[in-house]
Amino acid sequence: MKKVSEKQFKVFNSFAQQTNNFCWTLDKPESTMSLGSTLTKKFPDLSILLLNGPLGVGKTTLVKGIAKSLQIHEPITSPTFPLSQHYPLGSPPLIHLDLYRIESANSANEFFLQEEEASKAMGALMVVEWPERLSLQMPDAWRGELKYSLENQSRFFQLIPPFDKDNKLSISSR
Protein backbone atom coordinates (compact mmCIF):
# COMPACT_ATOMS: atom_id res chain seq x y z
CA MET A 1 0.00 0.00 0.00
CA LYS A 2 1.29 3.45 -0.89
CA LYS A 3 1.50 5.49 2.28
CA VAL A 4 1.23 9.20 2.91
CA SER A 5 4.64 10.55 3.90
CA GLU A 6 5.09 12.35 7.22
CA LYS A 7 5.74 15.61 5.33
CA GLN A 8 2.58 15.12 3.26
CA PHE A 9 0.64 14.32 6.45
CA LYS A 10 1.75 17.64 7.97
CA VAL A 11 0.67 19.49 4.82
CA PHE A 12 -2.58 17.50 4.91
CA ASN A 13 -3.30 18.45 8.53
CA SER A 14 -2.44 22.11 7.96
CA PHE A 15 -4.56 22.22 4.81
CA ALA A 16 -7.43 20.40 6.53
CA GLN A 17 -7.42 22.90 9.37
CA GLN A 18 -7.47 25.80 6.93
CA THR A 19 -10.32 24.36 4.91
CA ASN A 20 -12.64 22.96 7.56
CA ASN A 21 -11.53 19.31 7.42
CA PHE A 22 -11.28 19.06 3.64
CA CYS A 23 -14.76 20.42 2.96
CA TRP A 24 -15.28 23.34 0.63
CA THR A 25 -18.33 25.33 -0.43
CA LEU A 26 -18.15 26.15 -4.12
CA ASP A 27 -20.38 29.02 -5.21
CA LYS A 28 -19.51 29.10 -8.93
CA PRO A 29 -17.66 27.07 -11.58
CA GLU A 30 -14.55 29.25 -11.15
CA SER A 31 -14.38 28.20 -7.48
CA THR A 32 -14.56 24.55 -8.52
CA MET A 33 -11.75 25.02 -11.05
CA SER A 34 -9.64 26.87 -8.49
CA LEU A 35 -10.08 24.04 -6.01
CA GLY A 36 -8.99 21.50 -8.64
CA SER A 37 -5.84 23.52 -9.23
CA THR A 38 -5.18 23.77 -5.49
CA LEU A 39 -5.48 20.01 -4.93
CA THR A 40 -2.56 19.14 -7.20
CA LYS A 41 -0.39 21.84 -5.64
CA LYS A 42 -1.10 20.75 -2.06
CA PHE A 43 -0.88 17.02 -2.83
CA PRO A 44 1.74 16.54 -5.58
CA ASP A 45 1.87 12.76 -4.95
CA LEU A 46 -1.82 12.35 -5.74
CA SER A 47 -2.02 9.48 -8.22
CA ILE A 48 -5.70 8.39 -8.24
CA LEU A 49 -8.69 10.59 -7.45
CA LEU A 50 -12.15 9.00 -7.48
CA LEU A 51 -14.88 11.62 -8.01
CA ASN A 52 -18.44 10.90 -6.89
CA GLY A 53 -21.43 13.12 -7.46
CA PRO A 54 -24.63 13.42 -9.50
CA LEU A 55 -24.82 14.49 -13.12
CA GLY A 56 -23.98 18.16 -13.64
CA VAL A 57 -22.51 18.78 -10.17
CA GLY A 58 -19.11 19.88 -11.51
CA LYS A 59 -16.85 16.82 -11.67
CA THR A 60 -15.47 17.73 -15.10
CA THR A 61 -15.12 21.37 -14.03
CA LEU A 62 -12.95 20.19 -11.13
CA VAL A 63 -10.86 18.18 -13.61
CA LYS A 64 -10.43 21.34 -15.72
CA GLY A 65 -8.83 23.01 -12.70
CA ILE A 66 -6.60 20.00 -12.12
CA ALA A 67 -5.54 20.06 -15.78
CA LYS A 68 -4.77 23.77 -15.63
CA SER A 69 -2.42 23.23 -12.68
CA LEU A 70 -0.69 20.44 -14.61
CA GLN A 71 0.03 22.89 -17.45
CA ILE A 72 -2.38 21.12 -19.84
CA HIS A 73 -3.46 23.66 -22.45
CA GLU A 74 -5.82 21.58 -24.59
CA PRO A 75 -9.57 21.71 -23.91
CA ILE A 76 -10.79 19.35 -21.19
CA THR A 77 -14.04 17.63 -22.06
CA SER A 78 -16.09 15.00 -20.30
CA PRO A 79 -15.05 11.54 -21.48
CA THR A 80 -18.61 10.21 -21.15
CA PHE A 81 -18.68 8.84 -24.69
CA PRO A 82 -15.00 7.98 -25.34
CA LEU A 83 -14.75 6.73 -21.69
CA SER A 84 -11.24 8.13 -21.29
CA GLN A 85 -9.17 11.12 -22.28
CA HIS A 86 -5.38 11.07 -22.12
CA TYR A 87 -3.43 14.30 -21.71
CA PRO A 88 0.21 13.15 -22.06
CA LEU A 89 1.73 16.64 -22.22
CA GLY A 90 0.81 17.55 -18.65
CA SER A 91 3.31 17.78 -15.84
CA PRO A 92 2.51 15.11 -14.78
CA PRO A 93 0.27 13.68 -17.51
CA LEU A 94 -3.44 13.26 -16.81
CA ILE A 95 -5.81 10.40 -17.57
CA HIS A 96 -9.49 11.27 -17.11
CA LEU A 97 -12.00 8.39 -17.00
CA ASP A 98 -15.79 8.49 -16.97
CA LEU A 99 -17.41 5.16 -16.11
CA TYR A 100 -21.02 6.42 -16.31
CA ARG A 101 -21.93 4.39 -19.42
CA ILE A 102 -20.38 1.12 -18.19
CA GLU A 103 -23.10 -0.86 -16.44
CA SER A 104 -21.25 -4.07 -15.57
CA ALA A 105 -18.85 -3.94 -12.63
CA ASN A 106 -16.63 -6.53 -14.34
CA SER A 107 -16.39 -4.39 -17.48
CA ALA A 108 -15.72 -1.26 -15.44
CA ASN A 109 -13.03 -3.08 -13.42
CA GLU A 110 -11.33 -4.41 -16.54
CA PHE A 111 -11.36 -0.99 -18.23
CA PHE A 112 -10.09 0.74 -15.08
CA LEU A 113 -7.22 -1.75 -14.64
CA GLN A 114 -6.10 -1.25 -18.25
CA GLU A 115 -6.15 2.52 -17.82
CA GLU A 116 -4.41 2.27 -14.44
CA GLU A 117 -1.58 0.33 -16.09
CA ALA A 118 -1.25 3.07 -18.74
CA SER A 119 -1.36 5.70 -16.00
CA LYS A 120 1.46 4.06 -14.06
CA ALA A 121 3.56 3.66 -17.21
CA MET A 122 3.13 7.39 -17.98
CA GLY A 123 3.51 8.54 -14.37
CA ALA A 124 0.08 10.15 -14.75
CA LEU A 125 -2.54 11.37 -12.35
CA MET A 126 -5.76 9.42 -12.95
CA VAL A 127 -9.12 11.03 -12.19
CA VAL A 128 -12.15 8.74 -12.31
CA GLU A 129 -15.73 9.96 -12.55
CA TRP A 130 -18.48 7.53 -11.49
CA PRO A 131 -16.16 5.17 -9.55
CA GLU A 132 -19.22 3.57 -7.94
CA ARG A 133 -19.39 1.46 -11.12
CA LEU A 134 -16.25 -0.35 -9.89
CA SER A 135 -16.21 -3.26 -7.46
CA LEU A 136 -12.46 -3.02 -6.83
CA GLN A 137 -10.95 -2.18 -3.46
CA MET A 138 -8.70 0.88 -3.87
CA PRO A 139 -7.20 1.77 -0.50
CA ASP A 140 -4.52 3.97 -2.15
CA ALA A 141 -7.03 6.21 -3.91
CA TRP A 142 -8.11 9.64 -2.76
CA ARG A 143 -11.85 10.23 -2.94
CA GLY A 144 -13.75 13.38 -3.75
CA GLU A 145 -17.46 13.87 -3.18
CA LEU A 146 -19.34 16.71 -4.89
CA LYS A 147 -22.90 17.49 -3.76
CA TYR A 148 -25.54 20.12 -4.48
CA SER A 149 -26.89 22.40 -1.78
CA LEU A 150 -30.37 23.52 -2.76
CA GLU A 151 -30.55 25.92 0.20
CA ASN A 152 -27.82 28.28 -0.94
CA GLN A 153 -27.52 27.34 -4.64
CA SER A 154 -23.94 26.10 -4.24
CA ARG A 155 -21.97 22.90 -4.23
CA PHE A 156 -19.95 21.18 -1.55
CA PHE A 157 -16.77 19.21 -2.08
CA GLN A 158 -15.21 16.86 0.44
CA LEU A 159 -11.79 15.30 -0.08
CA ILE A 160 -11.11 11.98 1.63
CA PRO A 161 -7.50 10.76 1.81
CA PRO A 162 -6.39 7.11 1.53
CA PHE A 163 -6.79 5.09 4.69
CA ASP A 164 -5.18 1.85 5.83
CA LYS A 165 -7.00 -1.39 6.64
CA ASP A 166 -7.81 -0.10 10.15
CA ASN A 167 -9.44 3.03 8.67
CA LYS A 168 -6.56 5.27 9.78
CA LEU A 169 -4.65 7.73 7.64
CA SER A 170 -1.69 5.88 6.14
CA ILE A 171 1.61 7.45 7.17
CA SER A 172 5.02 6.19 6.10
CA SER A 173 8.20 6.68 8.08
CA ARG A 174 9.88 8.57 5.24
Secondary structure in CASP SS format (residue, H / E / C, confidence):
PFRMAT SS
TARGET T0000
AUTHOR 0000-0000-0000
METHOD secondary structure of the structure
MODEL  1
M C 1.00
K C 1.00
K C 1.00
V E 1.00
S C 1.00
E H 1.00
K H 1.00
Q H 1.00
F H 1.00
K H 1.00
V H 1.00
F H 1.00
N H 1.00
S H 1.00
F H 1.00
A H 1.00
Q H 1.00
Q H 1.00
T C 1.00
N C 1.00
N C 1.00
F C 1.00
C E 1.00
W E 1.00
T E 1.00
L E 1.00
D C 1.00
K C 1.00
P H 1.00
E H 1.00
S H 1.00
T H 1.00
M H 1.00
S H 1.00
L H 1.00
G H 1.00
S H 1.00
T H 1.00
L H 1.00
T H 1.00
K H 1.00
K H 1.00
F C 1.00
P C 1.00
D C 1.00
L C 1.00
S C 1.00
I E 1.00
L E 1.00
L E 1.00
L E 1.00
N E 1.00
G C 1.00
P C 1.00
L C 1.00
G C 1.00
V C 1.00
G C 1.00
K H 1.00
T H 1.00
T H 1.00
L H 1.00
V H 1.00
K H 1.00
G H 1.00
I H 1.00
A H 1.00
K H 1.00
S H 1.00
L C 1.00
Q C 1.00
I C 1.00
H C 1.00
E C 1.00
P C 1.00
I C 1.00
T C 1.00
S C 1.00
P C 1.00
T C 1.00
F C 1.00
P C 1.00
L C 1.00
S E 1.00
Q E 1.00
H E 1.00
Y E 1.00
P C 1.00
L C 1.00
G C 1.00
S C 1.00
P C 1.00
P C 1.00
L E 1.00
I E 1.00
H E 1.00
L E 1.00
D E 1.00
L C 1.00
Y C 1.00
R C 1.00
I C 1.00
E C 1.00
S C 1.00
A H 1.00
N H 1.00
S H 1.00
A H 1.00
N H 1.00
E H 1.00
F H 1.00
F H 1.00
L H 1.00
Q H 1.00
E H 1.00
E H 1.00
E H 1.00
A H 1.00
S H 1.00
K H 1.00
A H 1.00
M H 1.00
G C 1.00
A C 1.00
L E 1.00
M E 1.00
V E 1.00
V E 1.00
E E 1.00
W C 1.00
P H 1.00
E H 1.00
R H 1.00
L C 1.00
S C 1.00
L C 1.00
Q C 1.00
M C 1.00
P C 1.00
D C 1.00
A C 1.00
W E 1.00
R E 1.00
G E 1.00
E E 1.00
L E 1.00
K E 1.00
Y E 1.00
S E 1.00
L C 1.00
E C 1.00
N C 1.00
Q C 1.00
S E 1.00
R E 1.00
F E 1.00
F E 1.00
Q E 1.00
L E 1.00
I E 1.00
P C 1.00
P C 1.00
F E 1.00
D C 1.00
K C 1.00
D C 1.00
N C 1.00
K C 1.00
L E 1.00
S C 1.00
I E 1.00
S C 1.00
S C 1.00
R C 1.00
END
